[in-house]
Amino acid sequence: MTTNSASPNTASSDSAATEIDGPRVEPVTRRIDQDRVNRYAVGARDHNPIHLETPAAAASQFGRPVAHGMLVLALVSEAMTNAFGARWSEGGHLKVRWRAPALPPVTVTANVELRKVADGVASYDVSCEDEHGSILLTGTARAPLD
């Protein structure tokens, strides 16, 4: 598994900009179409009709199926895994809030920005957005540096 090497990043505060070091986490972008949602439903054993092409999804407030939230969130975890490898799977932490549904077909990008490094842990602000710039989720991620 490939990990990114530490590179300087800049974080700003109200008083002044400070230099902090931590791994840069590259964005992950993925097209989520109905076929991907259907395959996720099988793998996750989550056949909630809101996610499938059903009368219930058509009658919902969205008028069509909604991608599983965990399918969208998985892009953040993929980005963190790309940067941290086993350190992420063994000691990473995510806390997110969903802001809007992902309505297939949709292109979703997971963005991860370094916030701080303290006590051997890198903290990041995370978000997922669609191709129109609508924010689908926001939150934080923490990963051990050692």
For each residue, the residues with C-beta under 8 A, 3 or more apart:
1: 81 85 86
2: 82 85
3: 23 82 83 84 85
4: 7 23 24 25 26 82 83
5: 23
6: 21 22 23
7: 4 21 23 24
8: 19 20 21
9: 20 21 22 24 114
10: 17 18 19 20
11: 17 18 20 114 115 116
12: 16 17 18
13: 16 17 18
14:
15:
16: 12 13
17: 10 11 12 13
18: 10 11 12 13
19: 8 10
20: 8 9 10 11 114 116 117
21: 6 7 8 9 117
22: 6 9 114 117 122 145
23: 3 4 5 6 7 83 84 114 122 145
24: 4 7 9 83 114
25: 4 79 80 82 83 112 114 124
26: 4 79 82 83
27: 79 109 110 111 112
28: 75 76 78 79 82 109 110
29: 75 107 108 109 110
30: 75 107 108
31: 36 105 106 107
32: 36 37 67 71 72 102 104 105 106 107 108
33: 36 37 104 105
34: 37 38 53 65 104 105
35: 38 39
36: 31 32 33 39 40 67 71 104
37: 32 33 34 40 41 51 52 65 67 68 71 104
38: 34 35 41 42 52
39: 35 36 42 43
40: 36 37 43 44 46 51 67 68 70 71
41: 37 38 44 45 46 47 48 51 52 68
42: 38 39 45
43: 39 40
44: 40 41 68 70
45: 41 42
46: 40 41 51 68
47: 41 51 52
48: 41 51 52
49: 52 54 55 56 57
50: 56 57 60 65 66
51: 37 40 41 46 47 48 57 65 66 67 68
52: 37 38 41 47 48 49 57 65
53: 34 57 58 64 65
54: 49 57 58 65
55: 49 58 59
56: 49 50 59 60
57: 49 50 51 52 53 54 60 62 64 65 66
58: 53 54 55 63 64
59: 55 56
60: 50 56 57 63 64 66
61:
62: 57 65 66 101 103
63: 58 60
64: 53 57 58 60 103 104
65: 34 37 50 51 52 53 54 57 62 103 104
66: 50 51 57 60 62 101 102 103
67: 32 36 37 40 51 71 72 101 102 103 104 106
68: 37 40 41 44 46 51 71 72
69: 72 73 98 137
70: 40 44 73 74
71: 32 36 37 40 67 68 74 102
72: 32 67 68 69 75 102 108 128 136 137
73: 69 70 76 77 94 96 128 137
74: 70 71 77 78
75: 28 29 30 72 78 79 108 109 110 128
76: 28 73 79 80 94 96 110 112 126 128 137 139 141
77: 73 74 80 81 88 92 94
78: 28 74 75 81 82 110
79: 25 26 27 28 75 76 82 83 110 112
80: 25 76 77 83 84 88 92 94 112 124 141 143
81: 1 77 78 84 85 88 89
82: 2 3 4 25 26 28 78 79
83: 3 4 23 24 25 26 79 80 88 112 143
84: 3 23 80 81 87 88 92 143 144
85: 1 2 3 81 88 89
86: 1 89 90
87: 84 90 91 92 143 144 145 146
88: 77 80 81 83 84 85 91 92 143
89: 81 85 86 92
90: 86 87
91: 87 88 143 144
92: 77 80 84 87 88 89 141 142 143 144
93: 141 142 143
94: 73 76 77 80 126 139 140 141
95: 139 140 141
96: 73 76 126 137 138 139 140
97: 137 138 139
98: 69 101 136 137
99: 135 136 137 138
100: 134 135 136
101: 62 66 67 98 136
102: 32 66 67 71 72 106 108 128 130 136
103: 62 64 65 66 67 106
104: 32 33 34 36 37 64 65 67
105: 31 32 33 34
106: 31 32 67 102 103 130 131
107: 29 30 31 32 130 131
108: 29 30 32 72 75 102 128 129 130 136
109: 27 28 29 75 128 129 130 131
110: 27 28 29 75 76 78 79 126 127 128
111: 27 126 127 128 129
112: 25 27 76 79 80 83 124 125 126 141
113: 124 125 126
114: 9 11 20 22 23 24 25 117 122 123 124
115: 11 123 124 125 140
116: 11 20 122 123
117: 20 21 22 114 121 122 123 145
118: 121 123
119:
120: 144 145 146
121: 117 118 142 143 144 145
122: 22 23 114 116 117 142 143 144 145
123: 114 115 116 117 118 140 141 142
124: 25 80 112 113 114 115 140 141 142 143
125: 112 113 115 138 139 140
126: 76 94 96 110 111 112 113 137 138 139 140 141
127: 110 111 135 136 137 138 139
128: 72 73 75 76 102 108 109 110 111 135 136 137
129: 108 109 111 133 134 135 136
130: 102 106 107 108 109 133 134 136
131: 106 107 109
132:
133: 129 130
134: 100 129 130
135: 99 100 127 128 129 138
136: 72 98 99 100 101 102 108 127 128 129 130
137: 69 72 73 76 96 97 98 99 126 127 128
138: 96 97 99 125 126 127 135
139: 76 94 95 96 97 125 126 127
140: 94 95 96 115 123 124 125 126
141: 76 80 92 93 94 95 112 123 124 126
142: 92 93 121 122 123 124
143: 80 83 84 87 88 91 92 93 121 122 124
144: 84 87 91 92 120 121 122
145: 22 23 87 117 120 121 122
146: 87 120
